[in-house]
Amino acid sequence: AFTLGGTAEMTIQNGLVNASPATQTMEMPLLLGVAGLPFTIDTKGNLVLQGGTTVQTEQLVKTGAGELAIDGLALSAPSVTLAAGRTKLVDVNRGAADANSSTGTLTIAEGAQFDVNFPEELSSGDARWSSYTAGKELHVAGSGPDGTGVLVNTGKSDWCSMFTRMTLDGDTVVGGPGRIDAERRAL
């Protein structure tokens, strides 16, 4: 296991791979991707991104069985595919919640899971409540990597997804213990 930290922003352009079975932590501002190109995060072991992570790419793909935990995310990628493992959204970048792409798709494939895990109770007026998913189409299928759900909320706050459309691409399990509201947002 290692921890990489600092205050200067690190730019990673082509992809990020954690090939170790151990948890790796990056505690620094990160800029992932290049505008117009896809970016893949592949996790064999768990990967924790803390300190503010900005993704500026057309397509973000998460592969690998390990967990990706992100604390402080600003996401401009209109297309996000979670192909395998668990992706845990711990908190959003408080200053960049409005910069998140408000169009595109979030696809959660069989064997993958999207876990909204906010550590504090959020009010419905808080921009972080739905900033990653508002205006996006959701495509889901399966029961997640461990059968607990493809879309789950293990955090302390209710979560309102505000997708424009939700498509079940097969049998789908949605889990808790937290509440998930699926509200359609008109464009």
C-alpha positions, 0 to 999 in steps of 0.5 A: 500500500502507498499514499501519495500526497501533496498540495500541487495539482497532478495531471494524469492524461491517459489512464490510472491503474492500481495493479496491486491488491493493496489499497492505494491512496492519492491525497492531492488535487488531481486532474484526470484526462484530456478533453475529447479523449476517454479515460479509464480507471482500472482497479485490481485493489482499492483506490482512494482519491482524496483532495479534489478530483476533476475529470475533464474527458468525454468518457470515464470508464471504471474497470476492475474488481477493486473499489474506487472511492472518490472524495471531492469530485468534479465530473465534466465527462458526459459519458460514465461507464462503471463496468466492474467493482464498486465506485463509492462517491464519498463527497462532491467537490463543494466548489464545483458541484455546478460544473458537473456535466448535466447531460449524457449517460451513466451506465452501471453494468452487471458486476458494478455498483455505484454507491452514494456515501455522503458522510453527512445529512444534506438538505434537498437544496444542497447542490451536492444532493443530485449534482452528478446525476441531474440531467443524465440518463441512467442505464443499469442492470444486475445486482452489483459485485456482491448482490447488494445492488447495482445502485446503493446509498450507504451514506447518511443522507437521502439521495435524489438522483434526478435522472432524465430517464432510467432504463433497466437493461435487465433484472436490477437490484437497488439497495440501501440502507439509505433512501434513493429518490428517482425523480425525473428532471425535465430538460 
